[in-house]
Amino acid sequence: MSYCTEQKGMNQPLPIQPTQVTSNPPPEQTTPTGDINPESPAPGLNYPSMYPQINVTLVQPATLTLIYVPVDRLDRPSNVDKFVVKFVYPDGTTPSQFTSEIPSKTETTISSGTTTTPSTKGVFPPSDASPRVNLPPKFELPTGTIVVIDVMSTRDEQNAKQVRMIFIVFRFNDTR
């Protein structure tokens, strides 16, 4: 993991607060309450649908590099197989969408120079079984951007379960 002192940046997970997340349909209630963050001891989000839409509103500007769903956690594996990500900017524009890929299902692999994942305690780097979206370099998002995640399929053709998202941030953009 590298750190750039000029830009105050390095690849790191972006913690997501429950108040930043809305879903359609809403997740099923669990005890303790489900959480989208993978390092949380709470369960992931379980949905009464195979195709939920999850919206995460960014509360600070950031440069994202990678979004993925960890599917091979021994204690709480998710069944998400494919998802699409689009970004709704504060002015309402939606420039493009990105479809997740699972490296073990494709002939091409992601070069190690493209994405660097953290090895922070509680953060699970994506395995070749985890669906992920690698974003273009310097993919900057302003405060108020809504990250829209549409689950497109699950491995077992059941409702989406144990959904946790990891957003890898290159840097939190300076707001000065």
C-alpha positions, 0 to 999 in steps of 0.5 A: 500500500503506497501513500502519496504525501502530495495528494494525501492519498492511498488505497483504503476502504471508505467506511459507509454509515447506515444513514448514507444507505437506502435500498429498494426494496429495504433490507430485511430487519436483523438483530443486530441491525445489518450493516453494509461495511464488511468490518462490522460485526453485524450481519450483512444486508439481506433482501426480500428480492434477488435484485435490490437496488442499493444507494450510497450517498457520499458525504465527502468527495473521493477518488474511487478505484474499486467497488466489490462484494466479498463473497467468500467470507467463511462466516457470512458469504454473500450470494451476489454474483453480478452487479451494475454500478452507476453514479448520480452526480449532485446535478442529476447527471448519470454519465455511465454505468459499470458492470462487475466482473469476476476474474475467475470467470473471465479469460483476462485478469486484472494486472496487479498495477491496476488496483491495490487493495488494503490489507487492513484488519477487518478488510477482505481484499477481493478474491478471484471469486468476488464480483468487482468494478474497477473504475477508470484512473482518477475517478473523482466523485463530489460530495452528494454523489449517489453510488447506485448498485443494482444487483443483477444476479445471485449465485444460487438464484435466491434473494440477495443475502449477506450483502456487504460493499467495499469501496476502495478510495485512492484519496479523499479529495481535499475540500479546501 
